Amino acid sequence: MDRLIRTHLREPLKKGVKRVYYKKEYLIYTLQEAADAKLDMVPWHQARMGQWGISDDDYVSLCIKKREYIDKRGRRQLNFVYPFGQAFYRPDEEWGGKFIYMDHVNSGDFSNVTAKPHWEQKKGKSQYKNFVKVYVHQLMNGCIDYDELGQVFDKNDGLPHVKAKALLKKDYIKEMIDEHLKEIMKKRGISEDTYFDWVSQAAEIAINKRDAGNLLRAAAEVGDVLHIKDKNNTPDGIDGELTQLSHVDKALEIELDGDNYVEFEEETKP
């Protein structure tokens, strides 16, 4: 048996009225524990408010709320709220998404429909994707404009440069940047083999007493993106957090995408 503590508003939200919260404990049973306790339980999408519902992975908890909506397509939707999350069900079509208790436990999210953590939900939004695209575009050109970045994310932000710098510190944004850089490198034929080839070539150049600096810098930056080596040990004092990938283009003698622009994505709604 698990115990979850949830925080609820004591009164509905009203303008000018201070929010007052209270905490309440909820029990989550296994199916066997619920049977032993002789609970009145049904599948989660058949429960009434105050009745025990069974999740798709056979955990039993109390249905806290049940609400009905008509969606934009005119379909009847039932919204079920349980201590560990929410789920929707369309009774006329007998359709509902999977409602898995352990998915919410593993993600630590006990209030949303999806069990994905908040940072993973953000990664799928066009607002964040466009921010990353513009950042990588600027990065490849060797010049970061934080005001422009902040305005791309939110044109109404009063301090766009502050917002941009704050976002760039987020781990999920760094991960998105890495993923986008890898896509660009893949299109240009840059891989782990490229990294090792450049390091090998730089060693040969150094032996012949020629300048291997540019090639080593490019190799270091590719290595950072591909996570081949420790960013804390980058040669020549390369900054692992803000890598100037213009060196890569110089080493390869290639140009940025033909029209030198960034194609934005628009948010799509189901």
Sequence and secondary structure as in RCSB ss.txt:
>XXXX:A:sequence
MDRLIRTHLREPLKKGVKRVYYKKEYLIYTLQEAADAKLDMVPWHQARMGQWGISDDDYVSLCIKKREYIDKRGR
RQLNFVYPFGQAFYRPDEEWGGKFIYMDHVNSGDFSNVTAKPHWEQKKGKSQYKNFVKVYVHQLMNGCIDYDELG
QVFDKNDGLPHVKAKALLKKDYIKEMIDEHLKEIMKKRGISEDTYFDWVSQAAEIAINKRDAGNLLRAAAEVGDV
LHIKDKNNTPDGIDGELTQLSHVDKALEIELDGDNYVEFEEETKP
>XXXX:A:secstr
 EEEEEEEESS   TT    EEEEEEEEEEHHHHHHTT  EEEGGG  TTSEEE TTSEEEE  EEEEEE TTS 
EEEEEEETTEEEEEETTTTEE    HHHHHHHT  SSSS S HHHHHHTSHHHHHHHHHHHHHHHHT   HHHHH
HHH TT S HHHHHHHHHTSHHHHHHHHHHHHHHHHHTT  HHHHHHHHHHHHHHHHTT   HHHHHHHHHHHHH
HT S GGG GGG  SSS  THHHHHHHT  SSTT           
